[in-house]
Amino acid sequence: MEINKHTLISLLGIGAFGLSSILEFAHLIKYVLEQFLIIYFSNSISPLWVPEVMGTIIFTIGIILCLKLVKSTIIINDKKWLFSLISIFFIIMLLQFLSSFYGTGFLISTFPTEFDNYYELKKENLKLLANLALAPIFRYVIVAIVLIWEVKNHDNAHIDNPTRKM
C-alpha cells in the first residue's frame, strides 16, 4: 500500500487526536467521578483511587473500541476522520474547562466540609497518591501493548495468507 505525504499527515493527525480525545475523555470522566465521590464518600479513601482506576479502565476500553472501529472501516475517509476527531477533542476540552472553571468552585462552596475531608485524606495517604501517579504511564503501556498486539496479528495474518489483501 502506497501512502502519499498528505495521507500520512492525515493519518498521523487522526492517531494524535484520537489518542488525545480518548485520554481527555477518560480524564473528564475521572474528574466528574472524583467530584461525586468527594461529595458522597468524603470520609473514605475511595475518592483518591477509584477515579484513577476508572479513568484507566475507560481509557483502555476507548482504545480497544477505536481500534475495532478503525479495523472494521473498509475505507477511511482521512479528512472526515481528522475533522471529526479534532472536533471531538475540542468539545471534550471545552467540557473540561467548563466543569473545572464553574463546577469546582460551586462544589467547594456548596460542600466545604466534604472537600476539607478529602484534602485531609490526601495529606494522610501520600504513599497511595505516589503509587497512583504511575497510572498515566500505565495508560501509555496499554497503548503500546495494543499496538504491538495488532501489528503482530496483522503480520501473522499476512504470513498465513499472503494473497489476501489486508
N, C-alpha and C positions, 0 to 999 in steps of 0.2 A: 504494500500500500504506500503510495507516494503522498506526502503531505507538503503543501506549499507553505511559505512563511506566514501568510495571512491565517491559514487554518491552524498552524502551530501556535500562533499568538492567541487565537481564539480559544483553542483547547487549553492552553496554559491559564487563560483568564477564567474559563469555566471551572477548572480544577481549583484555582486560588479562591474564587468567590464561592464555589460550592463548599469547600472546606471551611472557609471563614464563616459562611452562613450557618453551617451546622454547629461550629464552635460557639458562635454568638447566640444561636437559638438555645443551645444547651445551657449557656451562661444565663440567659434570660429566665429560663425555667428554674434554674438553680437559685437565682435571686428571689423570684416570687415564692418559691418553696421555703427558702430561708426566712423570709419575712413572715410567712404564715406560721412556721414552726416557732419563731421567736414570740409571736403573739399568743399562740395556744399552748406551747410547751416550753415556756421560758425558764422553768426550773430543771429542765432536762438537758443533757448534752446532745440530744438529737439535732438541734439546730446547727450544731458545729459540724457533724459528719454526714447526716442524711442528704443535705443538698449536694455535697460534693460527690457522693456515691451516685445519686440520681442523675446529676449532670453527666457523669461518665457513662452511665447506662444509656441515657438519652443520646449522647454523642455517638456511642457505639452502634445503637440501633439506626441512627441517622446515616452513618457512614455505610452500613450494610444495605439499607434501603436505597440510598442513592446509587450505590454500585449496581444493585439489581436493576434499578430503573435504567441506568445507562446501558447495561448489558442487554436489556430487553428491547431497547430502542434500535430499530433497524437502521434508520438514517438519522444522524444527529445534525440538526439544523444549528450550526455553531453560533450564528448571530442571534437566533431566538433564545437558545440556552443561555448565552452570555448575557443578553439583556435581561432575561428573567432572573438569573442568579444575582446580577448586580442590583436589580430592583428589590429582590427578597432581602439581600444583605442590608440595604439602606433602610428598608422598612423595619427590620429587626433592630438595627442600631437606633432608629427613631423611637421605637417602643422601649428600648433600654434607657435611653435618655429621659423620656417622659416618666417612666416608672421610678427612676432614681431621683430625678430632679424634683418631681412633685410628690411622689409616693412616700419616699423615705422620711422627709421632713414631717409630712402629715402623720405617718405611722408613729414616729418617735414622739411627737407632741400628743398623740391620742393614747399611746400605750407606753408612757415613760418608765413605769416600774418593770415591765417585761423587757424592755431594751436595756435597762440597768442590770437586770439579772443576766441577760445574755452577755453583756460585756464583762461582767464579773466571771462568768463561766469561761469566757475566752482567756482571761488572765490566769485562771486556775488550771487550764488544760493546754498549756503551751506545747507540751510534747505531742499531744494529739494533733494540734494545728500544724506542727512541724511535719508530721507524717502525712497529713492531708495535702501539704504543699507539693507532694510528689504526684498528685492526681493529674495536673496538666501534662507532665512528662509521660504519664501512663497513657493519656489520650493519643499522643503522637506515636507511642509504641503500638497502639491499636491500629492506627492508620498504616504504619509500616508493615505490620503483620498482615493486614487485609490486602494491601497492595502486593506484597510478596506472594501471598497465597494465590491471588488472582493471576499474577504473572506466571507462577509455576503451573497452575491449572491450564492456562492458555497455552503455554509451551508444551505441556504433556498432551493436550488435545491435538495440537498441531503435529506432534511427533506420531501419535497414534493414528491419525487420519490426515495425512499431509495434503490430500487433494481437496478436502473440504475447506471452503472459504470461512474465515473467522469473522 
